Amino acid sequence: MTFQRQCRAAENRPRIMAAATNQGLTPHADEQQAVVIYSTSVLAYVPLATAAVYSASKAALHSYALSQHFMLRDTNVRVQEIAPPWVDTDLVKKSCDPRAIPLDLFITETMKGLATEAEEVIVETIRPLRDNPGNGEHKFVNDFNASLMANPIPA
């Protein structure tokens, strides 16, 4: 598969899945209580230049989750979003890098958040990244990417 086709597939996957979820839920939204959980990423808020398509697809899914939350506000369906940071797993070389959150801590904090009515479930260590948008956003994102270029995530 060419790089361009991979990018298109990655970009379309969240939209296709979200649209299918919405079409399947809407007719049944008042029948029973349900929770839709979207898994985005902290990269939805602070894009990683070396994973631009991934970051953009997570940002699109975040936007969709916000819209679906609003559209389902008067139904029995709740929408929650999980925005994981870099978690120390075998998915990315397990290196005990201090920038990665330990898996057990991520699971504990995420499950605690999912047990609430929170629309967005994030671990506290990424709050500064989540709260990023604002006047200094471009500098913040540039500094974030420069720091990761200088000290890359092990792969």
C-alpha positions as a LaTeX table, in Angstrom:
\begin{tabular}{lrrr}
\hline
Residue & $x$ (\AA) & $y$ (\AA) & $z$ (\AA) \\
\hline
Met1 & 0.00 & 0.00 & 0.00 \\
Thr2 & 1.39 & 3.40 & $-0.91$ \\
Phe3 & 2.00 & 6.07 & 1.69 \\
Gln4 & $-0.82$ & 8.22 & 0.25 \\
Arg5 & $-3.28$ & 5.30 & 0.48 \\
Gln6 & $-2.21$ & 4.58 & 4.06 \\
Cys7 & $-2.78$ & 8.23 & 4.95 \\
Arg8 & $-6.23$ & 8.22 & 3.35 \\
Ala9 & $-7.16$ & 5.01 & 5.14 \\
Ala10 & $-5.97$ & 6.38 & 8.49 \\
Glu11 & $-7.80$ & 9.66 & 7.95 \\
Asn12 & $-11.08$ & 7.98 & 7.01 \\
Arg13 & $-11.15$ & 5.25 & 9.66 \\
Pro14 & $-12.36$ & 7.44 & 12.57 \\
Arg15 & $-15.01$ & 9.11 & 10.41 \\
Ile16 & $-16.32$ & 5.79 & 9.10 \\
Met17 & $-16.44$ & 4.20 & 12.55 \\
Ala18 & $-18.02$ & 7.26 & 14.16 \\
Ala19 & $-20.64$ & 7.57 & 11.43 \\
Ala20 & $-21.51$ & 3.87 & 11.71 \\
Thr21 & $-21.79$ & 4.20 & 15.49 \\
Asn22 & $-24.07$ & 7.21 & 15.18 \\
Gln23 & $-26.34$ & 5.56 & 12.61 \\
Gly24 & $-26.65$ & 2.48 & 14.80 \\
Leu25 & $-27.35$ & 4.39 & 18.02 \\
Thr26 & $-29.73$ & 7.13 & 16.98 \\
Pro27 & $-32.83$ & 4.96 & 16.48 \\
His28 & $-32.34$ & 3.34 & 19.91 \\
Ala29 & $-31.17$ & 6.38 & 21.87 \\
Asp30 & $-34.24$ & 6.55 & 24.09 \\
Glu31 & $-34.75$ & 2.81 & 24.65 \\
Gln32 & $-32.05$ & 2.10 & 27.22 \\
Gln33 & $-29.12$ & 3.66 & 29.03 \\
Ala34 & $-25.85$ & 3.44 & 27.15 \\
Val35 & $-22.41$ & 4.97 & 27.06 \\
Val36 & $-20.39$ & 5.55 & 23.90 \\
Ile37 & $-16.67$ & 5.78 & 24.64 \\
Tyr38 & $-14.30$ & 7.26 & 22.09 \\
Ser39 & $-10.56$ & 6.77 & 22.40 \\
Thr40 & $-8.75$ & 9.78 & 21.00 \\
Ser41 & $-5.31$ & 10.91 & 22.14 \\
Val42 & $-3.55$ & 13.81 & 23.76 \\
Leu43 & $-2.24$ & 14.32 & 20.21 \\
Ala44 & $-5.73$ & 15.53 & 19.30 \\
Tyr45 & $-4.87$ & 18.70 & 21.25 \\
Val46 & $-1.12$ & 18.95 & 20.66 \\
Pro47 & $-0.24$ & 17.44 & 17.28 \\
Leu48 & 2.98 & 15.51 & 16.91 \\
Ala49 & 4.60 & 16.62 & 13.65 \\
Thr50 & 6.08 & 13.18 & 12.97 \\
Ala51 & 2.62 & 11.63 & 13.34 \\
Ala52 & 0.60 & 14.39 & 11.67 \\
Val53 & $-2.05$ & 12.16 & 10.06 \\
Tyr54 & $-2.59$ & 10.24 & 13.29 \\
Ser55 & $-2.84$ & 13.50 & 15.26 \\
Ala56 & $-5.30$ & 14.97 & 12.75 \\
Ser57 & $-7.49$ & 11.85 & 12.78 \\
Lys58 & $-7.63$ & 11.95 & 16.60 \\
Ala59 & $-8.51$ & 15.67 & 16.47 \\
Ala60 & $-11.32$ & 14.87 & 14.02 \\
Leu61 & $-12.64$ & 12.12 & 16.29 \\
His62 & $-12.48$ & 14.51 & 19.27 \\
Ser63 & $-14.56$ & 17.02 & 17.32 \\
Tyr64 & $-17.05$ & 14.32 & 16.36 \\
Ala65 & $-17.34$ & 13.16 & 19.99 \\
Leu66 & $-18.13$ & 16.73 & 21.06 \\
Ser67 & $-20.83$ & 16.96 & 18.40 \\
Gln68 & $-22.30$ & 13.57 & 19.21 \\
His69 & $-22.37$ & 14.46 & 22.90 \\
Phe70 & $-24.44$ & 17.51 & 22.05 \\
Met71 & $-26.75$ & 15.66 & 19.64 \\
Leu72 & $-27.47$ & 12.92 & 22.20 \\
Arg73 & $-27.82$ & 15.28 & 25.18 \\
Asp74 & $-31.57$ & 14.65 & 25.60 \\
Thr75 & $-31.34$ & 10.86 & 25.30 \\
Asn76 & $-30.28$ & 8.01 & 27.56 \\
Val77 & $-26.95$ & 7.78 & 25.75 \\
Arg78 & $-23.89$ & 9.38 & 27.32 \\
Val79 & $-20.74$ & 10.11 & 25.33 \\
Gln80 & $-17.35$ & 9.91 & 26.99 \\
Glu81 & $-13.95$ & 10.45 & 25.47 \\
Ile82 & $-10.69$ & 8.94 & 26.66 \\
Ala83 & $-7.60$ & 10.90 & 25.60 \\
Pro84 & $-4.57$ & 8.78 & 26.48 \\
Pro85 & $-1.10$ & 10.23 & 26.73 \\
Trp86 & 2.01 & 8.24 & 25.87 \\
Val87 & 1.50 & 5.06 & 27.91 \\
Asp88 & 4.44 & 2.78 & 28.68 \\
Thr89 & 3.37 & $-0.35$ & 26.79 \\
Asp90 & 4.87 & $-2.66$ & 24.20 \\
Leu91 & 3.01 & $-0.74$ & 21.48 \\
Val92 & 5.82 & 1.82 & 21.59 \\
Lys93 & 9.16 & 0.42 & 22.67 \\
Lys94 & 8.82 & $-0.22$ & 26.39 \\
Ser95 & 11.68 & 1.77 & 27.78 \\
Cys96 & 10.50 & 3.07 & 31.14 \\
Asp97 & 10.94 & 6.54 & 29.65 \\
Pro98 & 9.86 & 9.04 & 32.34 \\
Arg99 & 7.75 & 10.89 & 29.74 \\
Ala100 & 5.47 & 7.84 & 29.40 \\
Ile101 & 2.82 & 7.17 & 32.03 \\
Pro102 & 2.95 & 3.68 & 33.60 \\
Leu103 & 0.19 & 1.43 & 32.27 \\
Asp104 & $-1.26$ & 0.60 & 35.71 \\
Leu105 & $-1.56$ & 4.30 & 36.61 \\
Phe106 & $-3.22$ & 5.06 & 33.27 \\
Ile107 & $-5.74$ & 2.24 & 33.77 \\
Thr108 & $-6.50$ & 3.26 & 37.36 \\
Glu109 & $-7.07$ & 6.93 & 36.54 \\
Thr110 & $-9.03$ & 6.15 & 33.38 \\
Met111 & $-11.37$ & 3.65 & 35.04 \\
Lys112 & $-11.96$ & 6.13 & 37.86 \\
Gly113 & $-12.89$ & 8.80 & 35.31 \\
Leu114 & $-15.15$ & 6.47 & 33.34 \\
Ala115 & $-17.12$ & 5.75 & 36.52 \\
Thr116 & $-18.14$ & 9.43 & 36.61 \\
Glu117 & $-20.32$ & 11.57 & 34.40 \\
Ala118 & $-17.19$ & 13.19 & 32.92 \\
Glu119 & $-17.47$ & 13.90 & 29.23 \\
Glu120 & $-13.71$ & 13.79 & 28.84 \\
Val121 & $-11.51$ & 11.37 & 30.76 \\
Ile122 & $-7.85$ & 12.30 & 30.94 \\
Val123 & $-5.06$ & 11.52 & 33.34 \\
Glu124 & $-3.92$ & 14.53 & 35.32 \\
Thr125 & $-0.34$ & 14.36 & 34.07 \\
Ile126 & $-1.50$ & 15.54 & 30.63 \\
Arg127 & $-3.67$ & 18.42 & 31.86 \\
Pro128 & $-1.14$ & 21.04 & 30.62 \\
Leu129 & $-1.25$ & 19.49 & 27.14 \\
Arg130 & $-5.05$ & 19.28 & 27.21 \\
Asp131 & $-5.40$ & 22.86 & 28.38 \\
Asn132 & $-3.02$ & 24.08 & 25.66 \\
Pro133 & $-5.27$ & 25.88 & 23.13 \\
Gly134 & $-5.08$ & 29.60 & 23.44 \\
Asn135 & $-3.06$ & 32.60 & 22.41 \\
Gly136 & 0.27 & 30.81 & 22.67 \\
Glu137 & $-0.84$ & 27.61 & 20.93 \\
His138 & 1.55 & 27.79 & 17.97 \\
Lys139 & 4.58 & 28.38 & 20.19 \\
Phe140 & 3.44 & 25.63 & 22.57 \\
Val141 & 3.03 & 23.10 & 19.74 \\
Asn142 & 6.33 & 24.13 & 18.15 \\
Asp143 & 8.17 & 23.79 & 21.47 \\
Phe144 & 6.51 & 20.40 & 22.09 \\
Asn145 & 7.63 & 19.09 & 18.70 \\
Ala146 & 11.12 & 20.57 & 19.02 \\
Ser147 & 11.57 & 18.81 & 22.37 \\
Leu148 & 10.54 & 15.47 & 20.83 \\
Met149 & 12.81 & 16.01 & 17.84 \\
Ala150 & 15.70 & 16.63 & 20.24 \\
Asn151 & 14.78 & 13.63 & 22.42 \\
Pro152 & 12.69 & 11.24 & 20.26 \\
Ile153 & 10.27 & 8.63 & 21.49 \\
Pro154 & 12.08 & 5.27 & 21.31 \\
Ala155 & 10.82 & 3.11 & 18.48 \\
\hline
\end{tabular}
